[in-house]
């Protein structure tokens, strides 16, 4: 049976019982690793605690573009101290989102983004970026700052921008959106090279068909994988081999 990795999930809102059930279900669906991603200082602490309890979970810490308005004044120092005291695998999620004028001011988002870029460079950690509505802008910022390892999480941009992302040596991750009817992302994912691809659920959001509208969970990354294998006309074992190798290489995990 192929093994799967969920490269992006938010589990910090789950209580201990819910988390246990979530991990158990993931195991039953051959999910071997889950990147547990924080979005705020508060969620960083929960993520780290959860990851200590389950070997399947590995932590990423950061301030999302949606959380910049409420961030602690000393958030940078707090993140640095967390990295000194805990094993962290990535900075994120961070980035920009211009898809809704109600979201935090773009200049404030950018300030937080660039400070977290600096932290990722300082600590030599991969950067998990959110880029909805401004994929090219986020790419340009990463290239300008000479970031080496970047994951464009839940990619929904164009094929033209994806080609530029690949040219920069960065990775793209596809979510349950590829299973939605008439999804444009499906055609982008079909063209995307396996060497630069990851899969994710973005739990608890974006549950794949036939569970669309329900609360998502890491176990369902297997559904996303089946769809990707289908549209690329490859078997699931080949997809699993590539996805897992990409993840291990990107995050420096030895197996």
FIBAPA-426251 format. One line per 2 residues: for each residue x, y, z of N, C-alpha, C. Coordinates in pm, 1 decimal. Example, Ala and Ser with C-alpha at 12.3 -4.5 7.8 and 13.67 -1.06 7.14 Angstrom:
2
1319.0,-569.0,780.0,1230.0,-450.0,780.0,1320.0,-330.0,780.0; 1285.0,-225.0,708.0,1367.0,-106.0,714.0,1290.0,3.0,787.0
//
This chain:
255
83.8,-120.5,0.0,0.0,0.0,0.0,87.2,125.4,0.0; 49.9,228.5,-78.2,126.5,353.4,-76.7,106.4,428.3,55.1
209.2,501.4,95.3,200.1,587.2,212.8,183.8,732.0,169.1; 119.2,812.2,255.4,92.6,951.2,220.8,141.6,1046.1,329.5
168.3,1168.3,288.3,208.0,1274.7,380.3,116.5,1393.8,357.6; 57.2,1441.8,464.8,-21.9,1564.9,460.0,72.8,1678.9,495.2
108.8,1759.3,396.5,211.4,1861.6,417.0,158.1,1990.1,480.3; 26.7,1994.8,509.1,-27.4,2117.2,569.1,-163.7,2090.2,630.7
-167.7,2093.2,763.6,-294.0,2078.0,836.2,-289.7,2165.2,960.8; -405.8,2214.2,1001.8,-419.5,2293.8,1123.8,-500.6,2211.1,1223.9
-432.4,2159.2,1324.0,-497.3,2070.3,1420.9,-510.2,2133.6,1558.2; -469.0,2258.1,1573.1,-459.6,2319.4,1706.0,-595.2,2346.2,1771.5
-702.6,2339.2,1696.5,-834.9,2359.0,1757.2,-897.3,2228.8,1807.2; -827.7,2118.2,1790.7,-879.5,1989.3,1835.4,-845.0,1965.7,1982.2
-941.1,1912.5,2057.0,-908.6,1873.5,2194.5,-838.0,1738.3,2190.0; -796.3,1687.6,2305.3,-714.6,1566.7,2308.7,-786.8,1446.2,2250.0
-916.1,1434.1,2277.0,-993.1,1321.8,2222.9,-1007.2,1332.3,2071.6; -1038.3,1450.9,2024.0,-1051.9,1472.5,1880.0,-919.7,1448.0,1807.7
-810.6,1491.1,1869.0,-679.4,1471.2,1808.2,-646.0,1322.4,1799.2; -673.5,1249.5,1904.3,-649.1,1105.1,1904.7,-729.1,1037.1,1793.9
-854.1,1074.9,1778.0,-938.2,1017.3,1673.0,-886.1,1053.8,1533.9; -840.5,1176.7,1519.5,-788.0,1224.6,1391.7,-662.3,1148.3,1352.0
-571.2,1130.9,1446.0,-447.3,1057.9,1418.3,-477.7,911.3,1387.8; -568.3,851.9,1462.8,-605.5,711.8,1440.1,-662.7,692.2,1301.0
-749.2,783.2,1258.8,-809.3,774.7,1125.4,-703.0,793.1,1017.2; -609.0,884.2,1040.8,-500.5,905.5,945.0,-417.8,778.3,928.9
-385.4,714.8,1039.0,-308.6,589.9,1033.3,-380.4,484.7,949.2; -510.9,473.2,968.0,-589.0,373.2,895.2,-592.4,401.5,745.0
-564.9,526.5,708.5,-564.1,563.8,567.1,-422.4,584.0,514.3; -325.8,522.1,581.9,-186.3,516.9,535.7,-118.5,652.8,529.1
-159.9,741.8,618.4,-93.6,872.6,630.5,13.8,859.6,737.9; 139.6,876.2,698.6,250.0,850.1,791.5,303.5,975.5,858.7
287.9,1092.4,794.7,334.6,1217.8,853.5,234.8,1328.5,824.2; 225.5,1422.9,917.8,136.1,1538.0,903.6,212.0,1662.2,950.6
223.8,1760.7,863.1,281.4,1888.0,904.3,172.9,1966.9,977.1; 193.7,1986.5,1106.7,96.6,2056.0,1191.1,135.8,2203.3,1194.3
54.9,2287.9,1130.7,93.9,2425.7,1102.3,20.5,2524.7,1191.9; 95.6,2615.1,1252.0,36.7,2718.8,1336.8,14.2,2846.4,1256.4
-64.7,2935.8,1313.5,-95.4,3063.3,1246.8,-78.4,3183.0,1339.5; -46.0,3156.4,1466.6,-34.8,3261.7,1567.3,55.2,3211.7,1680.0
96.7,3302.1,1767.4,177.2,3260.3,1882.2,98.7,3162.1,1968.7; -27.8,3190.8,1990.3,-112.7,3102.8,2070.3,-115.5,2961.8,2012.7
-136.7,2951.8,1882.1,-145.5,2819.5,1821.4,-9.0,2751.8,1811.4; 98.8,2830.0,1808.6,233.8,2771.0,1809.6,252.2,2680.2,1929.6
213.0,2729.9,2045.4,231.8,2653.9,2169.1,150.0,2524.9,2166.9; 29.7,2531.2,2115.7,-54.6,2412.1,2108.2,4.0,2311.8,2009.5
47.0,2361.1,1893.7,105.7,2275.1,1791.3,226.8,2200.0,1845.9; 313.5,2271.4,1915.5,433.0,2207.3,1969.7,397.8,2100.0,2071.9
299.8,2127.9,2153.6,256.5,2029.7,2253.5,196.5,1907.0,2185.8; 115.8,1928.0,2082.6,55.3,1815.7,2010.3,162.5,1728.6,1944.4
263.3,1795.0,1888.0,367.0,1721.5,1815.6,453.7,1636.9,1908.3; 463.2,1675.7,2033.7,538.0,1595.6,2130.8,466.6,1464.8,2163.3
335.0,1462.8,2143.3,255.1,1347.3,2182.4,237.7,1244.5,2070.3; 257.4,1286.9,1944.6,235.5,1196.2,1831.7,352.1,1203.0,1734.4
410.5,1088.3,1706.3,527.0,1083.8,1616.8,490.4,1119.7,1473.3; 362.6,1109.2,1440.1,319.2,1144.0,1303.6,318.9,1294.7,1279.2
319.2,1374.6,1384.8,306.8,1519.1,1371.3,442.1,1588.2,1376.9; 465.2,1679.8,1283.2,585.1,1763.3,1288.0,542.3,1909.8,1277.0
606.3,1998.8,1354.5,555.2,2134.8,1368.3,614.2,2238.2,1272.3; 528.8,2331.2,1234.6,569.9,2454.3,1165.6,512.0,2570.7,1245.7
593.0,2674.5,1266.0,546.7,2786.9,1347.2,553.6,2917.5,1268.9; 450.8,2999.6,1285.2,449.4,3127.5,1216.1,322.2,3205.3,1241.7
319.4,3325.7,1184.8,203.1,3415.2,1195.6,142.0,3429.4,1057.0; 18.2,3388.8,1041.6,-46.4,3393.2,910.6,-87.1,3536.8,875.9
-112.5,3563.7,747.1,-157.5,3698.0,709.2,-290.4,3737.3,771.4; -366.9,3638.7,818.5,-496.4,3667.8,879.7,-485.1,3701.1,1027.9
-367.2,3679.1,1085.1,-348.5,3696.2,1229.3,-258.1,3812.8,1265.8; -217.3,3891.9,1166.6,-118.8,3998.2,1193.9,-176.2,4110.2,1280.4
-304.7,4134.7,1273.1,-363.5,4243.6,1351.8,-359.9,4216.8,1501.5; -359.0,4091.0,1539.0,-368.2,4054.5,1680.6,-239.5,3995.1,1735.8
-131.4,4007.5,1661.5,-5.6,3946.9,1704.6,53.7,4020.4,1824.1; 120.9,3944.6,1910.8,188.5,4002.7,2026.2,301.1,4095.7,1980.8
328.3,4199.0,2058.9,430.8,4296.6,2021.3,568.3,4232.0,2006.9; 596.4,4133.4,2088.5,726.7,4066.8,2087.2,723.8,3934.1,2009.7
638.5,3926.0,1911.0,618.2,3798.6,1842.7,746.2,3743.3,1780.0; 830.9,3831.9,1728.0,955.7,3784.1,1666.0,1045.0,3714.1,1767.8
1062.5,3779.1,1881.3,1145.8,3720.0,1985.8,1086.7,3589.6,2038.4; 953.6,3585.8,2045.6,888.7,3463.4,2092.8,915.6,3348.4,1995.9
902.5,3375.3,1866.0,930.2,3271.0,1767.1,1075.4,3225.2,1774.5; 1166.7,3319.4,1790.4,1308.6,3284.1,1800.2,1335.2,3197.0,1922.4
1272.7,3230.2,2032.9,1290.5,3150.4,2154.2,1231.8,3010.3,2139.4; 1120.2,3001.3,2068.4,1059.8,2870.2,2043.5,1156.7,2783.1,1963.7
1217.9,2842.2,1861.7,1310.7,2766.7,1777.3,1432.6,2720.4,1857.0; 1476.6,2802.1,1950.0,1592.3,2765.0,2032.3,1560.2,2648.9,2126.0
1436.0,2640.4,2169.8,1400.3,2541.4,2271.4,1327.4,2419.6,2216.7; 1285.4,2423.5,2089.8,1206.5,2313.4,2033.8,1253.8,2279.4,1893.1
1230.4,2155.8,1852.6,1260.2,2113.8,1716.8,1147.5,2160.3,1625.1; 1181.5,2251.5,1534.7,1083.8,2308.0,1441.7,1130.7,2277.2,1299.6
1036.5,2245.7,1211.2,1072.8,2202.7,1076.8,1049.9,2308.9,969.4; 974.2,2414.6,1000.0,945.6,2516.9,899.8,893.5,2643.4,967.0
905.2,2754.9,895.4,843.1,2880.3,935.7,716.5,2897.6,853.1; 603.9,2916.4,920.4,479.9,2934.1,848.8,360.7,2880.3,928.5
237.9,2909.6,884.2,231.6,2969.3,753.7,239.3,3120.6,762.9; 297.9,3180.2,661.4,307.5,3323.3,649.4,278.2,3358.6,503.8
282.8,3486.7,469.9,259.0,3523.9,331.2,163.0,3640.1,316.3; 95.5,3642.5,201.3,4.1,3751.6,166.7,-127.0,3696.4,111.7
-233.7,3773.3,131.6,-362.5,3738.8,71.9,-433.0,3867.8,32.9; -455.4,3885.3,-97.1,-522.2,4005.9,-148.0,-660.2,3974.0,-204.2
-713.5,3858.5,-168.0,-839.4,3814.1,-229.3,-963.2,3879.1,-168.6; -947.5,3947.2,-55.3,-1063.2,4007.6,10.8,-1020.7,4138.2,78.4
-1086.5,4250.5,45.0,-1048.8,4379.7,105.8,-1070.8,4384.8,256.6; -1144.1,4290.3,312.4,-1167.5,4287.3,457.0,-1049.9,4226.8,533.7
-956.7,4165.6,460.7,-840.9,4105.4,526.7,-746.6,4214.8,576.2; -653.9,4183.7,666.3,-561.9,4285.9,718.7,-489.6,4363.2,609.2
-451.3,4484.4,641.9,-382.8,4572.7,547.7,-263.7,4501.3,483.9; -252.5,4511.8,352.7,-149.6,4438.2,279.7,-9.3,4480.4,321.4
8.3,4605.2,357.6,141.2,4650.7,400.6,181.2,4588.3,533.8; 83.3,4569.5,621.7,111.5,4502.9,748.1,139.8,4355.2,723.0
61.9,4292.9,636.1,89.3,4153.7,598.8,232.2,4139.0,547.2; 272.1,4230.9,460.7,404.7,4224.6,398.8,515.1,4240.8,502.6
493.8,4328.9,598.9,593.9,4349.6,703.8,615.1,4221.4,784.5; 506.7,4155.4,821.1,516.6,4029.1,894.3,581.1,3921.0,807.3
543.0,3918.6,682.4,596.7,3819.7,588.8,748.9,3832.6,577.0; 795.1,3954.0,556.2,938.8,3973.9,535.1,1019.3,3946.5,661.5
962.3,3974.0,777.2,1032.9,3942.2,901.7,1042.4,3790.8,921.9; 940.1,3719.0,879.3,945.0,3573.3,890.8,1036.1,3512.2,784.2
1047.3,3577.5,669.9,1146.8,3536.1,571.0,1286.4,3546.9,632.0; 1313.3,3660.0,697.7,1443.5,3680.0,760.9,1471.1,3571.5,864.8
1367.8,3534.4,938.6,1382.8,3430.7,1040.2,1412.0,3295.2,975.4; 1344.9,3265.5,865.7,1368.3,3137.7,797.5,1510.6,3130.5,743.4
1561.3,3241.8,695.0,1698.9,3245.6,644.7,1799.0,3231.9,759.3; 1770.9,3302.0,867.5,1858.6,3297.3,984.4,1868.6,3156.5,1042.2
1755.7,3086.1,1044.2,1750.7,2953.6,1104.3,1763.9,2841.2,1001.9; 1776.7,2877.4,875.2,1787.7,2779.1,766.3,1670.8,2681.6,767.0
1550.9,2737.6,773.8,1428.9,2657.3,775.2,1344.2,2687.2,651.2; 1277.8,2586.0,596.3,1186.5,2610.2,483.7,1074.9,2707.2,522.9
1021.2,2774.3,422.0,917.5,2874.4,441.9,787.5,2824.6,379.1; 681.1,2819.9,458.4,549.4,2780.7,408.1,469.8,2907.0,381.3
435.7,2930.7,254.2,372.3,3058.0,219.1,228.8,3040.9,171.9; 148.9,3137.4,213.5,11.4,3156.2,167.4,17.9,3265.9,62.4
-47.5,3246.4,-51.9,-27.8,3342.5,-161.2,-153.6,3367.9,-242.1; -269.4,3343.1,-184.7,-393.8,3353.3,-261.6,-415.9,3494.4,-314.8
-437.0,3503.1,-443.7,-463.0,3631.2,-508.1,-338.8,3709.1,-544.1; -221.9,3662.1,-501.8,-98.4,3738.9,-527.9,22.1,3645.3,-537.1
5.4,3534.4,-607.7,111.3,3434.9,-617.4,241.0,3492.6,-675.0; 228.7,3572.4,-780.3,349.0,3629.7,-843.1,418.4,3727.2,-748.1
344.0,3804.9,-674.9,401.4,3899.9,-580.5,477.7,3827.1,-470.0; 417.6,3721.1,-416.9,484.1,3642.2,-313.2,610.2,3577.7,-368.0
601.7,3525.4,-488.7,719.6,3466.7,-552.9,831.6,3569.7,-566.8; 797.7,3688.2,-615.7,899.0,3792.5,-635.8,966.9,3830.5,-504.4
889.3,3835.8,-397.1,946.1,3869.8,-266.4,1042.8,3760.9,-220.3; 1004.5,3636.6,-237.0,1090.9,3525.6,-196.8,1220.5,3523.0,-277.7
1208.5,3544.3,-407.1,1327.1,3545.7,-493.5,1417.4,3662.9,-457.5; 1357.6,3779.5,-433.5,1434.9,3898.8,-398.5,1519.0,3875.3,-272.8
1458.7,3806.9,-175.6,1528.8,3781.8,-48.9,1614.3,3654.7,-54.3; 1618.4,3591.1,-169.6,1703.2,3473.9,-192.2,1670.2,3358.3,-97.5
1540.4,3337.5,-77.3,1496.5,3223.6,2.5,1518.0,3096.3,-79.9; 1575.6,2995.3,-18.7,1609.8,2874.5,-93.0,1498.9,2770.4,-93.2
1429.4,2757.1,20.3,1328.6,2652.1,32.0,1192.5,2713.6,63.3; 1100.9,2703.1,-32.3,967.4,2762.1,-17.4,862.4,2662.5,-62.9
752.1,2656.1,11.5,636.1,2576.3,-27.6,518.7,2670.7,-49.0; 466.6,2676.3,-169.4,344.4,2751.7,-196.4,227.2,2661.6,-159.9
177.9,2680.9,-37.4,75.6,2591.1,14.6,-60.1,2620.3,-49.7; -137.9,2514.4,-67.3,-273.3,2524.5,-124.3,-273.0,2610.2,-251.0
-192.4,2571.3,-345.7,-173.6,2654.7,-465.2,-302.2,2662.2,-547.6; -340.5,2785.5,-580.0,-459.9,2807.7,-662.9,-430.8,2905.4,-776.9
-302.8,2930.7,-801.8,-265.1,3025.5,-905.2,-263.5,2964.3,-1044.4; -209.7,3039.7,-1138.6,-208.0,2999.3,-1278.9,-90.4,2906.6,-1309.1
-98.5,2843.4,-1426.0,11.5,2759.9,-1472.9,133.9,2844.9,-1504.1; 113.9,2964.2,-1558.0,226.7,3050.6,-1592.2,308.6,3087.1,-1468.6
241.2,3119.4,-1359.7,313.2,3151.4,-1236.0,375.5,3026.0,-1176.3; 305.4,2913.8,-1185.8,361.8,2789.9,-1133.0,494.0,2757.4,-1202.2
502.9,2781.6,-1331.3,629.0,2756.0,-1402.6,742.1,2841.6,-1345.1; 711.2,2965.4,-1309.6,811.9,3053.2,-1250.5,852.2,3004.0,-1110.9
754.2,2952.5,-1037.3,782.1,2896.9,-904.5,877.6,2778.6,-916.3; 851.9,2691.4,-1011.6,938.0,2575.1,-1033.4,1076.7,2619.5,-1078.5
1082.6,2719.5,-1165.4,1212.0,2770.9,-1212.5,1295.8,2823.7,-1096.8; 1228.5,2875.5,-993.6,1299.5,2927.2,-876.2,1341.8,2814.3,-781.8
1299.3,2691.8,-811.9,1334.5,2577.7,-728.3,1242.2,2556.9,-610.5; 1124.7,2619.3,-614.2,1029.5,2610.8,-504.7,926.2,2500.8,-530.1
853.3,2466.0,-424.7,754.7,2358.4,-430.6,613.1,2415.4,-426.4; 519.9,2338.6,-481.3,378.1,2373.2,-472.7,303.1,2256.2,-411.3
203.4,2288.7,-331.7,122.1,2186.6,-266.4,-22.4,2202.3,-310.5; -84.4,2089.4,-343.2,-222.6,2090.3,-390.3,-314.9,2029.8,-285.3
-432.5,2088.6,-275.0,-529.9,2051.3,-171.7,-651.4,1982.8,-232.9; -754.9,1966.9,-151.3,-878.8,1904.6,-196.4,-950.7,1979.8,-306.0
-907.8,2100.9,-334.9,-968.7,2179.2,-442.9,-959.1,2103.8,-575.9; -855.5,2020.4,-591.8,-840.6,1946.6,-718.2,-954.9,1847.6,-740.6
-1028.8,1815.2,-634.9,-1141.1,1721.3,-650.0,-1273.5,1792.3,-676.6; -1274.0,1925.8,-671.0,-1398.2,2000.2,-692.7,-1434.6,1999.4,-841.0
-1562.7,1995.7,-868.9,-1610.5,1994.0,-1007.1,-1568.0,2120.2,-1081.0; -1513.7,2102.0,-1201.4,-1470.2,2212.6,-1288.1,-1360.9,2299.7,-1225.6
-1281.7,2241.8,-1137.4,-1174.8,2317.2,-1073.0,-1063.1,2348.7,-1172.5; -1026.9,2476.9,-1184.0,-916.7,2516.3,-1271.1,-783.6,2464.7,-1216.9
-776.0,2449.8,-1085.7,-653.2,2400.7,-1024.4,-622.3,2259.0,-1070.7; -725.1,2183.8,-1103.9,-707.3,2046.3,-1149.6,-615.7,2042.1,-1272.2
-635.6,2135.5,-1364.5,-557.6,2135.4,-1487.5,-414.4,2183.4,-1463.2; -398.4,2270.7,-1365.5,-264.2,2314.8,-1327.6,-188.6,2199.0,-1262.7
-256.3,2127.4,-1174.1,-194.2,2014.1,-1106.2,-155.8,1904.0,-1205.9; -234.8,1889.3,-1308.9,-206.6,1787.0,-1409.6,-73.0,1813.7,-1478.3
-39.4,1941.1,-1497.7,84.3,1979.1,-1565.8,203.9,1988.9,-1471.5; 177.8,2003.8,-1344.0,285.1,2028.6,-1247.9,380.1,1909.6,-1240.3
511.7,1934.4,-1241.0,607.5,1823.9,-1233.8,608.8,1758.1,-1096.2; 619.0,1627.0,-1093.8,616.6,1552.9,-968.6,731.9,1590.0,-876.2
844.8,1629.1,-933.1,962.9,1659.4,-852.8,946.0,1780.8,-762.5; 842.2,1859.5,-786.9,821.3,1981.7,-708.2,681.5,1986.0,-646.8
622.4,1870.2,-625.6,484.0,1864.4,-580.4,471.7,1804.3,-441.1; 381.2,1864.3,-362.0,338.7,1809.1,-234.4,186.2,1805.7,-232.7
130.7,1730.1,-137.9,-14.4,1722.0,-120.8,-50.1,1765.3,20.0; -169.4,1818.7,36.8,-212.7,1866.3,168.4,-364.2,1863.1,178.6
-411.6,1866.8,303.4,-555.9,1880.3,323.8,-595.7,2023.3,360.8; -504.6,2097.7,424.6,-537.3,2227.9,484.1,-650.8,2212.4,584.9
-653.7,2096.9,650.2,-755.8,2072.8,754.3,-755.0,2187.2,855.6; -874.5,2225.8,902.8,-1006.2,2164.7,881.9,-1082.7,2220.8,762.5
-1011.6,2289.0,672.9,-1076.2,2354.4,558.1,-1068.4,2266.2,433.1; -1145.6,2302.7,331.5,-1133.3,2249.0,196.0,-1141.8,2096.9,186.7
-1237.3,2038.9,255.5,-1255.7,1893.7,247.0,-1281.2,1852.0,102.2; -1218.0,1743.8,58.5,-1233.4,1701.2,-81.1,-1368.8,1637.8,-106.6
-1407.6,1634.3,-232.6,-1525.5,1558.4,-274.2,-1500.7,1411.8,-241.1; -1593.9,1337.1,-185.0,-1736.5,1367.1,-166.0,-1770.1,1424.6,-28.1
-1671.6,1478.5,43.5,-1695.5,1531.4,177.4,-1696.2,1683.6,180.9; -1706.1,1745.8,64.1,-1700.7,1891.7,56.2,-1806.4,1954.1,147.3
-1764.3,2052.7,225.5,-1853.5,2118.5,320.0,-1841.0,2065.2,461.0; -1779.0,1947.4,475.7,-1755.8,1891.6,607.9,-1621.8,1940.5,663.2
-1596.7,1911.7,789.2,-1468.6,1947.1,849.6,-1362.8,1850.6,797.5; -1259.1,1904.4,737.4,-1155.2,1823.3,674.1,-1066.4,1755.8,778.1
-994.4,1651.2,734.5,-902.3,1581.2,823.6,-787.7,1522.0,741.8; -670.4,1501.9,804.0,-552.7,1452.2,731.4,-573.8,1318.7,660.5
-659.7,1233.9,712.6,-685.2,1104.7,648.0,-726.3,1121.2,502.5; -790.2,1231.2,471.4,-844.3,1250.2,337.4,-741.6,1298.8,236.6
-616.0,1313.2,278.1,-512.0,1342.1,179.0,-502.2,1225.5,80.4; -542.8,1106.7,123.7,-542.3,990.3,34.7,-640.8,1007.6,-81.1
-750.2,1079.9,-56.0,-847.9,1107.6,-162.9,-787.1,1202.7,-265.6; -718.0,1303.4,-215.9,-650.1,1398.9,-304.6,-545.9,1326.5,-388.3
-471.1,1237.7,-324.3,-367.3,1162.3,-394.6,-426.9,1077.8,-506.6; -538.5,1012.7,-480.7,-602.7,930.2,-583.1,-639.8,1014.7,-704.8
-689.5,1136.3,-679.7,-727.5,1224.3,-790.7,-605.0,1267.8,-869.8; -497.3,1303.3,-801.3,-375.4,1344.5,-869.2,-319.2,1229.3,-952.9
-317.1,1109.8,-895.8,-267.6,993.9,-970.3,-352.6,969.4,-1095.3; -482.8,989.2,-1080.7,-574.0,967.7,-1193.2,-547.4,1066.7,-1306.1
-536.8,1194.5,-1273.2,-521.3,1294.2,-1379.5,-381.8,1289.8,-1442.0; -284.2,1238.6,-1368.7,-149.5,1225.6,-1422.9,-126.6,1089.1,-1488.5
-226.4,1003.6,-1476.8,-219.5,870.8,-1537.6,-97.6,793.9,-1489.1; -77.3,795.1,-1356.6,29.4,718.0,-1294.4,-31.8,636.1,-1181.0
39.0,532.5,-1135.7,-15.8,455.6,-1024.4,15.6,525.7,-892.4; -57.8,490.3,-790.5,-45.8,558.8,-662.6,89.3,535.2,-595.7
149.4,420.2,-621.5,280.9,392.9,-563.8,386.1,488.8,-618.1; 379.5,517.5,-746.1,473.8,612.9,-805.8,452.9,752.3,-748.8
326.8,791.9,-734.7,297.7,922.4,-677.2,346.6,929.7,-533.1; 317.8,826.3,-455.6,360.1,822.8,-315.8,511.5,835.6,-303.7
584.2,761.4,-386.9,731.4,764.4,-383.4,782.3,906.8,-405.3; 728.2,975.2,-504.3,773.0,1110.9,-535.4,734.2,1211.0,-427.0
609.8,1203.6,-381.8,561.6,1297.9,-281.2,640.7,1283.9,-151.5; 661.7,1161.6,-108.4,735.0,1139.9,16.6,880.3,1184.1,3.9
945.5,1151.1,-108.2,1083.8,1193.2,-128.0,1097.5,1344.6,-130.1; 1003.2,1412.0,-193.9,1005.2,1558.6,-196.7,998.0,1615.0,-55.7
908.8,1560.1,23.4,889.0,1607.4,159.5,1013.8,1583.5,244.1; 1069.5,1464.0,235.0,1188.8,1432.2,313.6,1305.1,1524.5,276.5
1321.5,1545.8,147.0,1431.6,1630.3,99.5,1413.5,1775.1,144.3; 1292.5,1824.3,131.9,1264.1,1963.1,163.2,1283.9,1993.1,311.4
1241.0,1901.7,396.6,1245.1,1926.9,539.2,1360.4,1856.1,611.5; 1450.3,1796.7,531.6,1569.1,1736.7,589.7,1539.8,1619.0,680.1
1438.7,1540.9,643.8,1401.0,1424.6,724.4,1467.2,1300.8,665.8; 1538.1,1227.5,747.5,1604.1,1105.7,704.8,1520.6,984.6,744.8
1507.3,890.3,652.2,1427.4,771.6,679.4,1514.8,646.6,674.8
//
